[in-house]
């Protein structure tokens, strides 16, 4: 199992502070969702957690400062699925998914039978096994998104951080991915996902982190974080929150202006 902790984490891009003094602990076994409006600092936060960009404050992976770890050490512990990743090389899907095994391979070594079994399982879980011989650059946006998820799963890391994993997916595959992420967390992995679909966040996540303007505004159980007051303050929307069914529903119903609802 793997844990991530931060203390006073801040990130600046140019003269602008994008992540501002965040202190938190991310523990395994629960699906953790990061939500917030565009520009809230969500993607910048996870990139700092992975040591991909400079930051101030502290970020520790299993108690060890991230800046003191090698890229391979971090990659073996935390698989990362970035948002909107562009594919530049015309690789077959199976080969692209196989790149997820690189953190575990010595230089110039070949994929072993055990690695191949992991690759096959990752493709099955992401529902792309039938695409294994297709060229990844020729796939639809949703198919590419699932292939890249399979690549992240092929790492078989103790943690997974996914940035907008539902983007480009049809409703059925959105459900599949959320169930997969929740299942991964139930095995004891640390699973963190940046989400914009508030209903999906409410239904599947065990804990939500709500960000706005680089700061952590609220954290806790989904329906505690997704309060009408928080949605009004952070998103500037009026919303209907239906808790009458087993699966809650969060529906924004109008934009709030200074003089009322637009």
Rosetta blueprint (number, residue, H / E / L):
1 X L
2 X L
3 X L
4 X E
5 X E
6 X E
7 X E
8 X E
9 X E
10 X E
11 X E
12 X E
13 X E
14 X L
15 X L
16 X E
17 X E
18 X E
19 X E
20 X E
21 X E
22 X E
23 X E
24 X E
25 X E
26 X E
27 X L
28 X L
29 X L
30 X L
31 X E
32 X E
33 X E
34 X E
35 X E
36 X L
37 X L
38 X L
39 X L
40 X L
41 X L
42 X H
43 X H
44 X H
45 X H
46 X H
47 X H
48 X H
49 X H
50 X L
51 X L
52 X L
53 X L
54 X L
55 X L
56 X E
57 X E
58 X E
59 X E
60 X E
61 X E
62 X L
63 X L
64 X E
65 X E
66 X H
67 X H
68 X H
69 X L
70 X L
71 X H
72 X H
73 X H
74 X H
75 X H
76 X H
77 X H
78 X E
79 X E
80 X E
81 X E
82 X L
83 X L
84 X L
85 X L
86 X L
87 X L
88 X L
89 X L
90 X L
91 X L
92 X E
93 X H
94 X H
95 X H
96 X H
97 X H
98 X H
99 X H
100 X H
101 X H
102 X H
103 X H
104 X H
105 X L
106 X L
107 X L
108 X L
109 X L
110 X L
111 X L
112 X L
113 X H
114 X H
115 X H
116 X H
117 X H
118 X H
119 X H
120 X H
121 X H
122 X H
123 X H
124 X H
125 X H
126 X L
127 X L
128 X L
129 X H
130 X H
131 X H
132 X L
133 X L
134 X L
135 X E
136 X H
137 X H
138 X H
139 X L
140 X L
141 X H
142 X H
143 X H
144 X H
145 X H
146 X H
147 X H
148 X H
149 X H
150 X H
151 X H
152 X H
153 X H
154 X H
155 X L
156 X L
157 X L
158 X L
159 X E
160 X E
161 X E
162 X E
163 X E
164 X L
165 X L
166 X L
167 X L
168 X L
169 X L
170 X L
171 X H
172 X H
173 X H
174 X H
175 X H
176 X H
177 X H
178 X H
179 X H
180 X H
181 X H
182 X H
183 X H
184 X H
185 X H
186 X H
187 X L
188 X L
189 X L
190 X E
191 X E
192 X E
193 X E
194 X E
195 X L
196 X L
197 X L
198 X H
199 X H
200 X H
201 X H
202 X H
203 X H
204 X H
205 X L
206 X L
207 X E
208 X E
209 X E
210 X E
211 X E
212 X E
213 X L
214 X L
215 X E
216 X E
217 X E
218 X E
219 X E
220 X E
221 X L
222 X H
223 X H
224 X H
225 X H
226 X L
227 X L
228 X H
229 X H
230 X H
231 X H
232 X H
233 X H
234 X H
235 X H
236 X L
237 X E
238 X E
239 X E
240 X E
241 X E
242 X E
243 X L
244 X L
245 X L
246 X L
247 X L
248 X L
249 X E
250 X E
251 X E
252 X E
253 X E
254 X E
255 X E
256 X E
257 X E
258 X L
259 X L
260 X E
261 X E
262 X L
